[in-house]
Amino acid sequence: MSYDALPEGWQVWADEPEGRSVLTYRPDVFNTKDFPAPCLPTIYVTNGSRKRRPGASQIPTDTWHVSLFLEPEVEGTVERYDSRAAAVAGATDLAARFVSGEVDYRGFYQVPRADYLDRLDELVGGEGADPDE
């Protein structure tokens, strides 16, 4: 399966035919000038171990993971799949949900960044989550 159906704004940054894929959202604006480069929304598709020890992600597993990061230390949605094809389809679906405003990325932050998230809402075009809820 391929990423032919990615929604507008998302692009394939890296794609190993039988391994990991990296998708990015609007790298043209996450350029330090318009938006902070480290905040580039990124979706990873991998079957590497999720254990938090050095080198663990290099150990293949039977489970594929689709993970959305809003910053290097801000992990959002993590979904699990039984095959790479299902994970690619899941990543494409997650990307579509992100651009349609269905992903509550505000909820992923432990320390609110209201000004930045308001600007991200404008870029994505969705309403985002209401911070007063």
N, CA, C and O atoms as CSV, one atom per row, in Angstrom:
chain,resi,resn,atom,element,x,y,z
A,1,MET,N,N,0.848,-1.180,0.000
A,1,MET,CA,C,0.000,0.000,0.000
A,1,MET,C,C,0.887,1.234,0.000
A,1,MET,O,O,1.992,1.213,0.542
A,2,SER,N,N,0.402,2.303,-0.605
A,2,SER,CA,C,1.193,3.531,-0.698
A,2,SER,C,C,0.432,4.692,-0.067
A,2,SER,O,O,-0.681,4.544,0.437
A,3,TYR,N,N,1.068,5.834,-0.117
A,3,TYR,CA,C,0.493,7.045,0.471
A,3,TYR,C,C,-0.123,7.949,-0.600
A,3,TYR,O,O,-0.089,9.172,-0.458
A,4,ASP,N,N,-0.676,7.383,-1.650
A,4,ASP,CA,C,-1.253,8.175,-2.732
A,4,ASP,C,C,-2.442,9.022,-2.289
A,4,ASP,O,O,-2.734,10.043,-2.911
A,5,ALA,N,N,-3.123,8.620,-1.236
A,5,ALA,CA,C,-4.336,9.320,-0.808
A,5,ALA,C,C,-4.100,10.279,0.359
A,5,ALA,O,O,-5.048,10.644,1.055
A,6,LEU,N,N,-2.855,10.691,0.582
A,6,LEU,CA,C,-2.591,11.632,1.685
A,6,LEU,C,C,-3.348,12.931,1.454
A,6,LEU,O,O,-3.405,13.426,0.328
A,7,PRO,N,N,-3.930,13.489,2.516
A,7,PRO,CA,C,-4.637,14.759,2.348
A,7,PRO,C,C,-3.656,15.908,2.100
A,7,PRO,O,O,-2.463,15.807,2.385
A,8,GLU,N,N,-4.192,16.986,1.567
A,8,GLU,CA,C,-3.375,18.153,1.252
A,8,GLU,C,C,-2.639,18.636,2.496
A,8,GLU,O,O,-3.197,18.672,3.593
A,9,GLY,N,N,-1.388,19.004,2.303
A,9,GLY,CA,C,-0.559,19.502,3.393
A,9,GLY,C,C,0.380,18.449,3.946
A,9,GLY,O,O,1.441,18.789,4.470
A,10,TRP,N,N,0.018,17.177,3.844
A,10,TRP,CA,C,0.876,16.092,4.326
A,10,TRP,C,C,1.744,15.589,3.189
A,10,TRP,O,O,1.304,15.519,2.041
A,11,GLN,N,N,2.971,15.242,3.511
A,11,GLN,CA,C,3.863,14.659,2.511
A,11,GLN,C,C,4.711,13.562,3.128
A,11,GLN,O,O,4.937,13.535,4.338
A,12,VAL,N,N,5.172,12.666,2.282
A,12,VAL,CA,C,6.044,11.585,2.729
A,12,VAL,C,C,7.449,12.147,2.841
A,12,VAL,O,O,8.017,12.616,1.855
A,13,TRP,N,N,8.001,12.101,4.018
A,13,TRP,CA,C,9.352,12.594,4.282
A,13,TRP,C,C,10.354,11.475,4.035
A,13,TRP,O,O,11.431,11.697,3.482
A,14,ALA,N,N,9.980,10.261,4.456
A,14,ALA,CA,C,10.827,9.078,4.261
A,14,ALA,C,C,9.921,7.861,4.204
A,14,ALA,O,O,8.908,7.799,4.901
A,15,ASP,N,N,10.289,6.891,3.371
A,15,ASP,CA,C,9.478,5.676,3.259
A,15,ASP,C,C,10.364,4.511,2.861
A,15,ASP,O,O,10.803,4.411,1.715
A,16,GLU,N,N,10.623,3.636,3.813
A,16,GLU,CA,C,11.359,2.414,3.533
A,16,GLU,C,C,10.336,1.379,3.069
A,16,GLU,O,O,9.346,1.159,3.768
A,17,PRO,N,N,10.534,0.742,1.927
A,17,PRO,CA,C,9.507,-0.130,1.337
A,17,PRO,C,C,8.879,-1.144,2.297
A,17,PRO,O,O,7.669,-1.362,2.235
A,18,GLU,N,N,9.638,-1.749,3.154
A,18,GLU,CA,C,9.076,-2.717,4.095
A,18,GLU,C,C,9.229,-2.272,5.542
A,18,GLU,O,O,8.980,-3.043,6.469
A,19,GLY,N,N,9.641,-1.020,5.727
A,19,GLY,CA,C,9.920,-0.561,7.084
A,19,GLY,C,C,9.233,0.733,7.425
A,19,GLY,O,O,8.089,0.977,7.042
A,20,ARG,N,N,9.942,1.543,8.141
A,20,ARG,CA,C,9.438,2.786,8.720
A,20,ARG,C,C,9.108,3.835,7.661
A,20,ARG,O,O,9.763,3.935,6.623
A,21,SER,N,N,8.072,4.608,7.962
A,21,SER,CA,C,7.707,5.765,7.143
A,21,SER,C,C,7.585,6.977,8.053
A,21,SER,O,O,7.252,6.858,9.233
A,22,VAL,N,N,7.859,8.143,7.486
A,22,VAL,CA,C,7.718,9.395,8.211
A,22,VAL,C,C,6.922,10.344,7.325
A,22,VAL,O,O,7.289,10.589,6.175
A,23,LEU,N,N,5.834,10.874,7.865
A,23,LEU,CA,C,4.990,11.830,7.157
A,23,LEU,C,C,5.064,13.157,7.903
A,23,LEU,O,O,5.103,13.178,9.134
A,24,THR,N,N,5.084,14.253,7.170
A,24,THR,CA,C,5.144,15.571,7.797
A,24,THR,C,C,4.029,16.462,7.276
A,24,THR,O,O,3.576,16.324,6.140
A,25,TYR,N,N,3.601,17.377,8.131
A,25,TYR,CA,C,2.544,18.310,7.766
A,25,TYR,C,C,3.123,19.701,7.535
A,25,TYR,O,O,3.712,20.297,8.437
A,26,ARG,N,N,2.954,20.194,6.353
A,26,ARG,CA,C,3.319,21.548,5.957
A,26,ARG,C,C,4.741,21.950,6.344
A,26,ARG,O,O,4.924,22.966,7.014
A,27,PRO,N,N,5.751,21.181,5.940
A,27,PRO,CA,C,7.126,21.586,6.257
A,27,PRO,C,C,7.487,22.945,5.649
A,27,PRO,O,O,8.458,23.578,6.063
A,28,ASP,N,N,6.698,23.388,4.665
A,28,ASP,CA,C,6.954,24.697,4.064
A,28,ASP,C,C,6.718,25.843,5.035
A,28,ASP,O,O,7.315,26.908,4.879
A,29,VAL,N,N,5.859,25.650,6.036
A,29,VAL,CA,C,5.609,26.733,6.995
A,29,VAL,C,C,6.256,26.500,8.363
A,29,VAL,O,O,6.383,27.434,9.155
A,30,PHE,N,N,6.663,25.260,8.642
A,30,PHE,CA,C,7.377,24.987,9.890
A,30,PHE,C,C,8.863,25.177,9.620
A,30,PHE,O,O,9.652,24.232,9.631
A,31,ASN,N,N,9.210,26.437,9.377
A,31,ASN,CA,C,10.539,26.799,8.887
A,31,ASN,C,C,11.259,27.773,9.813
A,31,ASN,O,O,12.211,28.431,9.392
A,32,THR,N,N,10.829,27.874,11.042
A,32,THR,CA,C,11.355,28.756,12.078
A,32,THR,C,C,10.839,30.188,11.913
A,32,THR,O,O,10.604,30.872,12.908
A,33,LYS,N,N,10.663,30.643,10.689
A,33,LYS,CA,C,10.162,32.002,10.457
A,33,LYS,C,C,8.646,32.072,10.698
A,33,LYS,O,O,8.175,32.921,11.454
A,34,ASP,N,N,7.892,31.182,10.057
A,34,ASP,CA,C,6.432,31.202,10.182
A,34,ASP,C,C,5.939,30.432,11.407
A,34,ASP,O,O,5.132,30.941,12.185
A,35,PHE,N,N,6.426,29.214,11.571
A,35,PHE,CA,C,6.100,28.355,12.707
A,35,PHE,C,C,7.396,27.732,13.193
A,35,PHE,O,O,8.324,27.550,12.405
A,36,PRO,N,N,7.480,27.398,14.484
A,36,PRO,CA,C,8.718,26.793,15.005
A,36,PRO,C,C,9.017,25.447,14.327
A,36,PRO,O,O,8.169,24.554,14.320
A,37,ALA,N,N,10.199,25.306,13.769
A,37,ALA,CA,C,10.583,24.072,13.072
A,37,ALA,C,C,10.451,22.830,13.958
A,37,ALA,O,O,10.017,21.793,13.456
A,38,PRO,N,N,10.801,22.879,15.241
A,38,PRO,CA,C,10.660,21.670,16.069
A,38,PRO,C,C,9.209,21.243,16.287
A,38,PRO,O,O,8.960,20.134,16.760
A,39,CYS,N,N,8.254,22.103,15.951
A,39,CYS,CA,C,6.841,21.786,16.152
A,39,CYS,C,C,6.200,21.141,14.920
A,39,CYS,O,O,4.980,20.988,14.869
A,40,LEU,N,N,7.001,20.769,13.942
A,40,LEU,CA,C,6.497,20.146,12.711
A,40,LEU,C,C,5.679,18.906,13.050
A,40,LEU,O,O,6.237,17.930,13.551
A,41,PRO,N,N,4.358,18.914,12.788
A,41,PRO,CA,C,3.562,17.712,13.034
A,41,PRO,C,C,4.085,16.554,12.177
A,41,PRO,O,O,4.269,16.693,10.967
A,42,THR,N,N,4.317,15.421,12.824
A,42,THR,CA,C,4.953,14.281,12.174
A,42,THR,C,C,4.227,13.002,12.553
A,42,THR,O,O,3.902,12.781,13.719
A,43,ILE,N,N,3.977,12.165,11.556
A,43,ILE,CA,C,3.400,10.839,11.793
A,43,ILE,C,C,4.465,9.807,11.450
A,43,ILE,O,O,5.040,9.830,10.362
A,44,TYR,N,N,4.719,8.905,12.386
A,44,TYR,CA,C,5.671,7.810,12.175
A,44,TYR,C,C,4.900,6.505,12.038
A,44,TYR,O,O,3.969,6.240,12.798
A,45,VAL,N,N,5.294,5.699,11.071
A,45,VAL,CA,C,4.768,4.347,10.896
A,45,VAL,C,C,5.958,3.414,11.092
A,45,VAL,O,O,6.929,3.468,10.338
A,46,THR,N,N,5.875,2.561,12.110
A,46,THR,CA,C,7.009,1.701,12.421
A,46,THR,C,C,6.556,0.420,13.111
A,46,THR,O,O,5.504,0.375,13.749
A,47,ASN,N,N,7.361,-0.602,12.971
A,47,ASN,CA,C,7.120,-1.836,13.722
A,47,ASN,C,C,8.221,-2.045,14.753
A,47,ASN,O,O,8.418,-3.160,15.237
A,48,GLY,N,N,8.929,-0.991,15.085
A,48,GLY,CA,C,9.974,-1.064,16.101
A,48,GLY,C,C,9.385,-1.139,17.497
A,48,GLY,O,O,8.257,-0.705,17.735
A,49,SER,N,N,10.143,-1.682,18.396
A,49,SER,CA,C,9.720,-1.781,19.786
A,49,SER,C,C,9.437,-0.387,20.341
A,49,SER,O,O,10.132,0.573,20.009
A,50,ARG,N,N,8.413,-0.282,21.185
A,50,ARG,CA,C,8.044,1.000,21.802
A,50,ARG,C,C,8.698,1.177,23.166
A,50,ARG,O,O,8.434,2.174,23.840
A,51,LYS,N,N,9.535,0.250,23.590
A,51,LYS,CA,C,10.211,0.375,24.887
A,51,LYS,C,C,11.131,1.580,24.863
A,51,LYS,O,O,11.698,1.920,23.825
A,52,ARG,N,N,11.275,2.218,26.002
A,52,ARG,CA,C,12.045,3.452,26.107
A,52,ARG,C,C,13.466,3.201,26.595
A,52,ARG,O,O,13.882,3.745,27.618
A,53,ARG,N,N,14.184,2.406,25.886
A,53,ARG,CA,C,15.597,2.222,26.200
A,53,ARG,C,C,16.383,2.408,24.910
A,53,ARG,O,O,15.839,2.186,23.829
A,54,PRO,N,N,17.626,2.802,24.993
A,54,PRO,CA,C,18.414,3.063,23.789
A,54,PRO,C,C,18.435,1.852,22.852
A,54,PRO,O,O,18.695,0.724,23.272
A,55,GLY,N,N,18.159,2.112,21.592
A,55,GLY,CA,C,18.201,1.077,20.569
A,55,GLY,C,C,16.961,0.218,20.469
A,55,GLY,O,O,16.855,-0.583,19.541
A,56,ALA,N,N,16.015,0.353,21.390
A,56,ALA,CA,C,14.826,-0.505,21.387
A,56,ALA,C,C,14.011,-0.334,20.112
A,56,ALA,O,O,13.446,-1.305,19.610
A,57,SER,N,N,13.940,0.871,19.587
A,57,SER,CA,C,13.123,1.100,18.386
A,57,SER,C,C,13.681,0.394,17.159
A,57,SER,O,O,12.989,0.284,16.147
A,58,GLN,N,N,14.911,-0.082,17.231
A,58,GLN,CA,C,15.522,-0.796,16.111
A,58,GLN,C,C,15.161,-2.279,16.106
A,58,GLN,O,O,15.475,-2.985,15.148
A,59,ILE,N,N,14.510,-2.756,17.154
A,59,ILE,CA,C,14.135,-4.163,17.265
A,59,ILE,C,C,12.736,-4.340,16.681
A,59,ILE,O,O,11.771,-3.834,17.252
A,60,PRO,N,N,12.601,-5.057,15.539
A,60,PRO,CA,C,11.284,-5.213,14.916
A,60,PRO,C,C,10.334,-6.053,15.772
A,60,PRO,O,O,10.750,-6.973,16.476
A,61,THR,N,N,9.054,-5.711,15.690
A,61,THR,CA,C,8.004,-6.462,16.371
A,61,THR,C,C,6.957,-6.862,15.332
A,61,THR,O,O,7.051,-6.465,14.171
A,62,ASP,N,N,5.968,-7.641,15.742
A,62,ASP,CA,C,4.881,-8.036,14.849
A,62,ASP,C,C,3.777,-6.983,14.782
A,62,ASP,O,O,2.877,-7.075,13.947
A,63,THR,N,N,3.847,-5.997,15.650
A,63,THR,CA,C,2.834,-4.948,15.706
A,63,THR,C,C,3.372,-3.678,15.060
A,63,THR,O,O,4.503,-3.265,15.315
A,64,TRP,N,N,2.544,-3.069,14.221
A,64,TRP,CA,C,2.890,-1.793,13.583
A,64,TRP,C,C,2.232,-0.661,14.362
A,64,TRP,O,O,1.092,-0.787,14.810
A,65,HIS,N,N,2.949,0.437,14.519
A,65,HIS,CA,C,2.449,1.589,15.267
A,65,HIS,C,C,2.399,2.811,14.367
A,65,HIS,O,O,3.286,3.035,13.543
A,66,VAL,N,N,1.359,3.583,14.538
A,66,VAL,CA,C,1.214,4.878,13.872
A,66,VAL,C,C,1.167,5.905,14.992
A,66,VAL,O,O,0.244,5.909,15.806
A,67,SER,N,N,2.174,6.777,15.027
A,67,SER,CA,C,2.310,7.745,16.118
A,67,SER,C,C,2.354,9.161,15.561
A,67,SER,O,O,3.095,9.451,14.622
A,68,LEU,N,N,1.553,10.035,16.149
A,68,LEU,CA,C,1.549,11.453,15.788
A,68,LEU,C,C,2.326,12.218,16.841
A,68,LEU,O,O,2.028,12.127,18.032
A,69,PHE,N,N,3.324,12.976,16.401
A,69,PHE,CA,C,4.088,13.854,17.276
A,69,PHE,C,C,3.832,15.294,16.852
A,69,PHE,O,O,3.814,15.606,15.662
A,70,LEU,N,N,3.632,16.172,17.842
A,70,LEU,CA,C,3.491,17.598,17.558
A,70,LEU,C,C,4.774,18.346,17.822
A,70,LEU,O,O,4.968,19.456,17.326
A,71,GLU,N,N,5.644,17.746,18.595
A,71,GLU,CA,C,6.986,18.250,18.889
A,71,GLU,C,C,7.782,17.009,19.284
A,71,GLU,O,O,7.180,15.969,19.550
A,72,PRO,N,N,9.097,17.078,19.331
A,72,PRO,CA,C,9.862,15.869,19.670
A,72,PRO,C,C,9.427,15.187,20.969
A,72,PRO,O,O,9.489,13.961,21.066
A,73,GLU,N,N,8.997,15.944,21.949
A,73,GLU,CA,C,8.604,15.358,23.229
A,73,GLU,C,C,7.092,15.381,23.455
A,73,GLU,O,O,6.627,15.075,24.553
A,74,VAL,N,N,6.320,15.741,22.422
A,74,VAL,CA,C,4.865,15.799,22.568
A,74,VAL,C,C,4.248,14.764,21.630
A,74,VAL,O,O,3.963,15.030,20.462
A,75,GLU,N,N,4.056,13.566,22.197
A,75,GLU,CA,C,3.461,12.476,21.430
A,75,GLU,C,C,1.963,12.516,21.646
A,75,GLU,O,O,1.477,12.637,22.770
A,76,GLY,N,N,1.252,12.411,20.550
A,76,GLY,CA,C,-0.202,12.418,20.630
A,76,GLY,C,C,-0.755,11.026,20.443
A,76,GLY,O,O,-0.494,10.130,21.246
A,77,THR,N,N,-1.499,10.851,19.409
A,77,THR,CA,C,-2.156,9.600,19.097
A,77,THR,C,C,-1.158,8.502,18.771
A,77,THR,O,O,-0.202,8.721,18.026
A,78,VAL,N,N,-1.386,7.309,19.338
A,78,VAL,CA,C,-0.630,6.112,18.966
A,78,VAL,C,C,-1.657,5.027,18.681
A,78,VAL,O,O,-2.466,4.677,19.540
A,79,GLU,N,N,-1.612,4.503,17.464
A,79,GLU,CA,C,-2.546,3.455,17.062
A,79,GLU,C,C,-1.747,2.215,16.680
A,79,GLU,O,O,-0.613,2.328,16.214
A,80,ARG,N,N,-2.328,1.037,16.874
A,80,ARG,CA,C,-1.642,-0.236,16.589
A,80,ARG,C,C,-2.337,-0.983,15.469
A,80,ARG,O,O,-3.562,-0.959,15.347
A,81,TYR,N,N,-1.523,-1.655,14.644
A,81,TYR,CA,C,-2.034,-2.407,13.502
A,81,TYR,C,C,-1.280,-3.722,13.373
A,81,TYR,O,O,-0.153,-3.856,13.850
A,82,ASP,N,N,-1.919,-4.692,12.717
A,82,ASP,CA,C,-1.319,-6.018,12.543
A,82,ASP,C,C,-0.432,-6.139,11.317
A,82,ASP,O,O,0.309,-7.114,11.193
A,83,SER,N,N,-0.488,-5.174,10.409
A,83,SER,CA,C,0.336,-5.250,9.189
A,83,SER,C,C,0.769,-3.858,8.769
A,83,SER,O,O,0.193,-2.856,9.194
A,84,ARG,N,N,1.794,-3.812,7.927
A,84,ARG,CA,C,2.263,-2.524,7.424
A,84,ARG,C,C,1.195,-1.869,6.557
A,84,ARG,O,O,0.988,-0.658,6.638
A,85,ALA,N,N,0.515,-2.660,5.725
A,85,ALA,CA,C,-0.532,-2.104,4.854
A,85,ALA,C,C,-1.633,-1.453,5.680
A,85,ALA,O,O,-2.104,-0.367,5.342
A,86,ALA,N,N,-2.042,-2.108,6.756
A,86,ALA,CA,C,-3.076,-1.531,7.623
A,86,ALA,C,C,-2.554,-0.274,8.314
A,86,ALA,O,O,-3.302,0.687,8.497
A,87,ALA,N,N,-1.274,-0.272,8.700
A,87,ALA,CA,C,-0.684,0.905,9.344
A,87,ALA,C,C,-0.597,2.079,8.371
A,87,ALA,O,O,-0.851,3.217,8.762
A,88,VAL,N,N,-0.245,1.826,7.123
A,88,VAL,CA,C,-0.190,2.891,6.111
A,88,VAL,C,C,-1.590,3.481,5.919
A,88,VAL,O,O,-1.747,4.700,5.854
A,89,ALA,N,N,-2.598,2.625,5.829
A,89,ALA,CA,C,-3.982,3.103,5.711
A,89,ALA,C,C,-4.369,3.898,6.958
A,89,ALA,O,O,-5.035,4.928,6.857
A,90,GLY,N,N,-3.953,3.423,8.128
A,90,GLY,CA,C,-4.240,4.120,9.369
A,90,GLY,C,C,-3.550,5.471,9.446
A,90,GLY,O,O,-4.132,6.436,9.941
A,91,ALA,N,N,-2.317,5.550,8.963
A,91,ALA,CA,C,-1.585,6.823,8.951
A,91,ALA,C,C,-2.259,7.821,8.018
A,91,ALA,O,O,-2.365,9.004,8.340
A,92,THR,N,N,-2.710,7.348,6.870
A,92,THR,CA,C,-3.411,8.208,5.922
A,92,THR,C,C,-4.708,8.729,6.539
A,92,THR,O,O,-5.054,9.900,6.379
A,93,ASP,N,N,-5.420,7.852,7.244
A,93,ASP,CA,C,-6.654,8.251,7.919
A,93,ASP,C,C,-6.367,9.258,9.036
A,93,ASP,O,O,-7.091,10.242,9.188
A,94,LEU,N,N,-5.316,9.012,9.812
A,94,LEU,CA,C,-4.940,9.938,10.891
A,94,LEU,C,C,-4.583,11.312,10.313
A,94,LEU,O,O,-4.968,12.338,10.874
A,95,ALA,N,N,-3.859,11.336,9.208
A,95,ALA,CA,C,-3.509,12.602,8.556
A,95,ALA,C,C,-4.772,13.347,8.115
A,95,ALA,O,O,-4.856,14.567,8.255
A,96,ALA,N,N,-5.750,12.611,7.583
A,96,ALA,CA,C,-7.012,13.232,7.162
A,96,ALA,C,C,-7.783,13.775,8.360
A,96,ALA,O,O,-8.359,14.861,8.291
A,97,ARG,N,N,-7.794,13.023,9.453
A,97,ARG,CA,C,-8.469,13.502,10.661
A,97,ARG,C,C,-7.778,14.740,11.215
A,97,ARG,O,O,-8.435,15.645,11.729
A,98,PHE,N,N,-6.467,14.780,11.113
A,98,PHE,CA,C,-5.716,15.950,11.583
A,98,PHE,C,C,-6.121,17.199,10.802
A,98,PHE,O,O,-6.437,18.224,11.406
A,99,VAL,N,N,-6.118,17.130,9.474
A,99,VAL,CA,C,-6.431,18.328,8.683
A,99,VAL,C,C,-7.901,18.713,8.758
A,99,VAL,O,O,-8.247,19.866,8.500
A,100,SER,N,N,-8.771,17.772,9.107
A,100,SER,CA,C,-10.190,18.116,9.211
A,100,SER,C,C,-10.551,18.636,10.604
A,100,SER,O,O,-11.702,18.991,10.857
A,101,GLY,N,N,-9.561,18.680,11.509
A,101,GLY,CA,C,-9.805,19.214,12.840
A,101,GLY,C,C,-10.345,18.201,13.832
A,101,GLY,O,O,-10.788,18.578,14.917
A,102,GLU,N,N,-10.318,16.917,13.480
A,102,GLU,CA,C,-10.852,15.878,14.369
A,102,GLU,C,C,-9.853,15.427,15.437
A,102,GLU,O,O,-10.228,14.702,16.359
A,103,VAL,N,N,-8.598,15.840,15.328
A,103,VAL,CA,C,-7.586,15.458,16.313
A,103,VAL,C,C,-7.449,16.588,17.323
A,103,VAL,O,O,-7.148,17.722,16.953
A,104,ASP,N,N,-7.668,16.284,18.592
A,104,ASP,CA,C,-7.572,17.281,19.661
A,104,ASP,C,C,-6.114,17.399,20.106
A,104,ASP,O,O,-5.726,16.883,21.154
A,105,TYR,N,N,-5.323,18.085,19.294
A,105,TYR,CA,C,-3.899,18.191,19.611
A,105,TYR,C,C,-3.645,19.045,20.849
A,105,TYR,O,O,-2.586,18.917,21.465
A,106,ARG,N,N,-4.570,19.900,21.228
A,106,ARG,CA,C,-4.404,20.697,22.449
A,106,ARG,C,C,-4.314,19.783,23.675
A,106,ARG,O,O,-3.600,20.087,24.631
A,107,GLY,N,N,-5.024,18.689,23.641
A,107,GLY,CA,C,-5.036,17.757,24.756
A,107,GLY,C,C,-3.728,17.007,24.948
A,107,GLY,O,O,-3.531,16.379,25.988
A,108,PHE,N,N,-2.837,17.056,23.981
A,108,PHE,CA,C,-1.559,16.348,24.078
A,108,PHE,C,C,-0.528,17.125,24.894
A,108,PHE,O,O,0.488,16.567,25.308
A,109,TYR,N,N,-0.785,18.388,25.121
A,109,TYR,CA,C,0.177,19.247,25.810
A,109,TYR,C,C,-0.073,19.247,27.313
A,109,TYR,O,O,-1.200,19.474,27.753
A,110,GLN,N,N,0.962,18.994,28.099
A,110,GLN,CA,C,0.862,19.109,29.549
A,110,GLN,C,C,0.989,20.569,29.970
A,110,GLN,O,O,0.362,21.004,30.936
A,111,VAL,N,N,1.803,21.315,29.238
A,111,VAL,CA,C,1.960,22.745,29.478
A,111,VAL,C,C,1.327,23.463,28.292
A,111,VAL,O,O,1.863,23.418,27.185
A,112,PRO,N,N,0.184,24.132,28.511
A,112,PRO,CA,C,-0.520,24.778,27.397
A,112,PRO,C,C,0.331,25.824,26.683
A,112,PRO,O,O,1.098,26.560,27.304
A,113,ARG,N,N,0.176,25.866,25.395
A,113,ARG,CA,C,0.839,26.872,24.555
A,113,ARG,C,C,-0.249,27.541,23.721
A,113,ARG,O,O,-0.298,27.371,22.503
A,114,ALA,N,N,-1.105,28.289,24.371
A,114,ALA,CA,C,-2.313,28.833,23.748
A,114,ALA,C,C,-2.042,29.616,22.468
A,114,ALA,O,O,-2.706,29.388,21.457
A,115,ASP,N,N,-1.079,30.535,22.492
A,115,ASP,CA,C,-0.823,31.353,21.296
A,115,ASP,C,C,-0.407,30.487,20.114
A,115,ASP,O,O,-0.916,30.661,19.007
A,116,TYR,N,N,0.514,29.558,20.341
A,116,TYR,CA,C,0.964,28.669,19.265
A,116,TYR,C,C,-0.197,27.803,18.776
A,116,TYR,O,O,-0.388,27.652,17.569
A,117,LEU,N,N,-0.969,27.238,19.694
A,117,LEU,CA,C,-2.058,26.349,19.289
A,117,LEU,C,C,-3.157,27.108,18.549
A,117,LEU,O,O,-3.787,26.546,17.654
A,118,ASP,N,N,-3.397,28.355,18.897
A,118,ASP,CA,C,-4.354,29.174,18.145
A,118,ASP,C,C,-3.875,29.354,16.706
A,118,ASP,O,O,-4.674,29.275,15.772
A,119,ARG,N,N,-2.587,29.592,16.524
A,119,ARG,CA,C,-2.031,29.736,15.172
A,119,ARG,C,C,-2.101,28.425,14.411
A,119,ARG,O,O,-2.365,28.421,13.209
A,120,LEU,N,N,-1.864,27.294,15.105
A,120,LEU,CA,C,-1.966,25.986,14.466
A,120,LEU,C,C,-3.405,25.714,14.042
A,120,LEU,O,O,-3.637,25.149,12.973
A,121,ASP,N,N,-4.371,26.109,14.865
A,121,ASP,CA,C,-5.781,25.979,14.487
A,121,ASP,C,C,-6.048,26.697,13.168
A,121,ASP,O,O,-6.728,26.165,12.291
A,122,GLU,N,N,-5.514,27.898,13.032
A,122,GLU,CA,C,-5.707,28.669,11.803
A,122,GLU,C,C,-5.071,27.970,10.605
A,122,GLU,O,O,-5.653,27.939,9.521
A,123,LEU,N,N,-3.873,27.409,10.798
A,123,LEU,CA,C,-3.176,26.724,9.715
A,123,LEU,C,C,-3.918,25.472,9.283
A,123,LEU,O,O,-4.080,25.223,8.088
A,124,VAL,N,N,-4.366,24.689,10.247
A,124,VAL,CA,C,-5.058,23.443,9.945
A,124,VAL,C,C,-6.430,23.728,9.349
A,124,VAL,O,O,-6.911,22.975,8.503
A,125,GLY,N,N,-7.059,24.813,9.788
A,125,GLY,CA,C,-8.366,25.159,9.259
A,125,GLY,C,C,-9.495,24.577,10.074
A,125,GLY,O,O,-10.667,24.801,9.771
A,126,GLY,N,N,-9.150,23.834,11.103
A,126,GLY,CA,C,-10.182,23.267,11.971
A,126,GLY,C,C,-10.451,24.187,13.133
A,126,GLY,O,O,-9.752,25.177,13.350
A,127,GLU,N,N,-11.457,23.846,13.856
A,127,GLU,CA,C,-11.829,24.646,15.015
A,127,GLU,C,C,-10.881,24.357,16.176
A,127,GLU,O,O,-10.685,25.205,17.046
A,128,GLY,N,N,-10.288,23.149,16.190
A,128,GLY,CA,C,-9.456,22.769,17.330
A,128,GLY,C,C,-10.343,22.537,18.541
A,128,GLY,O,O,-11.563,22.675,18.451
A,129,ALA,N,N,-9.765,22.199,19.633
A,129,ALA,CA,C,-10.538,21.987,20.842
A,129,ALA,C,C,-10.743,23.314,21.547
A,129,ALA,O,O,-9.869,24.180,21.532
A,130,ASP,N,N,-11.877,23.462,22.150
A,130,ASP,CA,C,-12.151,24.670,22.906
A,130,ASP,C,C,-11.402,24.580,24.230
A,130,ASP,O,O,-11.695,23.697,25.036
A,131,PRO,N,N,-10.439,25.476,24.477
A,131,PRO,CA,C,-9.651,25.388,25.697
A,131,PRO,C,C,-10.459,25.619,26.969
A,131,PRO,O,O,-9.978,25.326,28.063
A,132,ASP,N,N,-11.684,26.141,26.842
A,132,ASP,CA,C,-12.507,26.400,28.008
A,132,ASP,C,C,-13.399,25.224,28.377
A,132,ASP,O,O,-14.117,25.280,29.375
A,133,GLU,N,N,-13.360,24.148,27.573
A,133,GLU,CA,C,-14.210,22.987,27.861
A,133,GLU,C,C,-13.679,22.219,29.023
A,133,GLU,O,O,-14.263,21.207,29.414
